[in-house]
């Protein structure tokens, strides 16, 4: 099924580059207020993460050596996730 970018609004987003894995596009999904990860270049949904009570304001990704950290900020919540194997994020 093709994905059309105009089907969802992109607020804040980040490209997540994990070694030995497809890069991921992480963004705050406006309708569910959750963090969504999509594989690049296919845009196939990789993971839907816990929704926030308010809209997501910012998404950032940082990597140091073999560890990655994905941050997601809303009005009342800071969510930090670490990259596990094969691009799956855990709390």
C-alpha positions, 0 to 999 in steps of 0.5 A: 500500500503506498504511503502519501505524506499528506495523510499525516502532519509532520510536526517535529521529526528526526532521522535515526541512523542505527548501524546494521539497520535501515535508517528510521524516520521518527516523528510525532503523529498528530492524531494519536499524539504518539511517536511513530517510527518508519523505515526509510526509504519505504516509509513502512511503519516500524514501531508506534510508541506510547502516546502523550497526553499533549501534542509532541513538540520536539523529537531528537536522536543522538548516538554515541559509539554503539548506543542511541538515544531517542528523545520525545518532548511534549508539554507535560512529558519527556520520553527517552528511549534507547535503541535496541537491536534491529532498530527497536526502541525500548523505555 
